[in-house]
Amino acid sequence: MNGKVLSISLAVFCLIFGVILFYFQVFAFYQRVDGLSQIEVNGNKVPIKEYKGIDSGSSALKLRGCFKVDPMFFKNQVLAEKPTPLAAPFWFKCFDYEYLHQEIASGRAKVYLAAKDEYDGIDRMVLVFDSGEAYQWRQLNSKFSGK
């Protein structure tokens, strides 16, 4: 066998494998969840509007959601201790985790603990702006991370 044929075959295989791996990491396991009319926050049903979200059955950490809510529903809710929005796939445009990090750090957004241990070691957070713009995600808690 010629060395060129082997090299080209290996390169083509790696390219195809890379494309398939990229697809599975970024697209395959996500499901769109749109049009929810309420979310649960510490056992209370909170009405929402314009929900756009993604989730996955393969990992509880893949939940991301963007919606509108009346901030008054969160008046007596518990603030989250260490909110850390996780990155969303590039194609899910409404959830910009870098922007959310900046807004949390500046104090312009409040993050509430919506569900403690919703899954073992995973909490659900809801970030709310005074304007009613809101986001939700799940993140590891200290039980899972061992801290």
C-alpha positions in Angstrom: 0.0 0.0 0.0 1.3 3.4 -0.9 2.0 5.8 2.0 -0.1 8.6 0.3 -3.2 6.4 0.1 -2.8 5.5 3.8 -2.3 9.1 4.8 -5.3 10.4 2.8 -7.5 7.6 4.1 -6.5 8.4 7.7 -7.2 12.1 7.1 -10.6 11.5 5.6 -11.5 9.1 8.4 -10.5 11.8 11.0 -12.4 14.5 9.3 -15.6 12.4 9.1 -15.2 11.3 12.7 -14.7 14.9 13.8 -17.8 16.1 12.0 -19.9 13.3 13.6 -18.5 14.0 17.0 -19.2 17.7 16.7 -22.8 17.0 15.6 -23.4 14.7 18.7 -21.8 17.2 21.1 -23.6 20.3 19.8 -26.9 19.2 18.3 -28.0 15.6 18.8 -28.9 15.4 22.4 -30.7 18.8 22.7 -34.5 19.1 22.5 -36.2 22.5 22.0 -38.8 23.3 24.7 -40.9 26.3 23.7 -44.2 27.8 24.9 -44.2 26.9 28.6 -46.8 29.0 30.5 -45.3 28.4 34.0 -42.2 27.2 35.8 -42.0 25.8 39.3 -40.0 27.9 41.9 -39.7 26.2 45.3 -43.0 24.4 44.9 -44.9 27.5 43.6 -46.2 27.7 40.0 -45.0 31.0 38.5 -46.7 32.2 35.3 -44.3 33.1 32.5 -44.5 34.3 28.9 -42.5 33.8 25.7 -40.5 30.8 26.9 -37.8 29.5 24.7 -35.6 26.7 26.0 -33.6 23.6 25.4 -33.2 20.5 27.6 -31.9 17.0 27.3 -32.7 13.5 28.6 -29.0 12.7 28.5 -27.9 15.3 31.1 -29.8 17.4 33.6 -27.2 20.2 33.2 -28.3 20.9 29.6 -31.4 22.9 30.6 -31.4 26.5 29.4 -34.4 28.8 29.2 -35.3 32.4 28.4 -38.6 34.0 29.2 -40.6 36.9 30.6 -41.9 37.0 34.2 -43.3 39.4 36.7 -40.4 40.1 39.1 -42.9 40.4 42.0 -43.3 36.6 42.0 -39.7 36.4 43.3 -40.1 39.0 46.1 -39.8 36.4 48.9 -37.7 33.8 47.2 -34.2 32.7 48.3 -31.3 34.2 46.5 -28.7 31.7 45.1 -25.3 31.7 46.8 -23.0 31.0 43.8 -24.9 31.3 40.6 -22.9 30.2 37.6 -24.7 30.2 34.2 -23.3 27.5 32.0 -22.6 28.0 28.3 -25.3 27.1 25.8 -24.8 25.7 22.3 -23.9 28.5 19.8 -27.2 28.0 18.0 -29.3 28.8 21.1 -29.0 32.6 20.7 -31.2 33.8 23.6 -29.0 32.4 26.4 -25.7 34.5 26.4 -23.9 33.1 29.5 -21.1 35.7 29.3 -23.6 38.6 29.4 -25.4 36.9 32.4 -22.1 36.5 34.3 -21.5 40.3 33.8 -25.0 41.2 34.9 -24.7 39.0 38.0 -21.3 40.4 38.9 -22.5 44.0 38.5 -25.6 43.3 40.7 -28.1 44.3 37.9 -29.6 40.8 38.0 -30.8 38.7 40.9 -30.5 34.9 40.8 -32.8 32.8 42.8 -32.5 29.2 43.9 -35.6 27.7 42.1 -35.1 24.1 43.1 -32.5 22.7 45.5 -31.3 19.2 44.5 -33.8 19.0 41.6 -31.5 16.1 40.5 -29.0 14.6 42.9 -26.3 17.3 43.3 -27.9 19.6 40.8 -29.8 22.8 41.5 -32.0 24.9 39.2 -31.4 28.7 39.1 -33.6 31.5 37.8 -32.1 34.9 37.0 -34.5 37.8 36.9 -34.0 41.4 35.8 -36.2 44.2 37.1 -37.6 44.5 33.5 -39.0 41.0 33.8 -36.5 39.4 31.4 -35.6 36.0 33.0 -33.4 33.0 32.4 -33.1 29.5 34.0 -30.4 26.8 34.0 -29.2 24.0 36.2 -25.8 23.8 37.9 -23.9 21.5 40.2 -24.2 22.3 43.9 -21.8 21.8 46.7 -23.1 18.3 47.4 -22.0 17.0 44.0 -18.8 19.0 43.8 -17.7 18.0 47.3 -17.1 21.6 48.5 
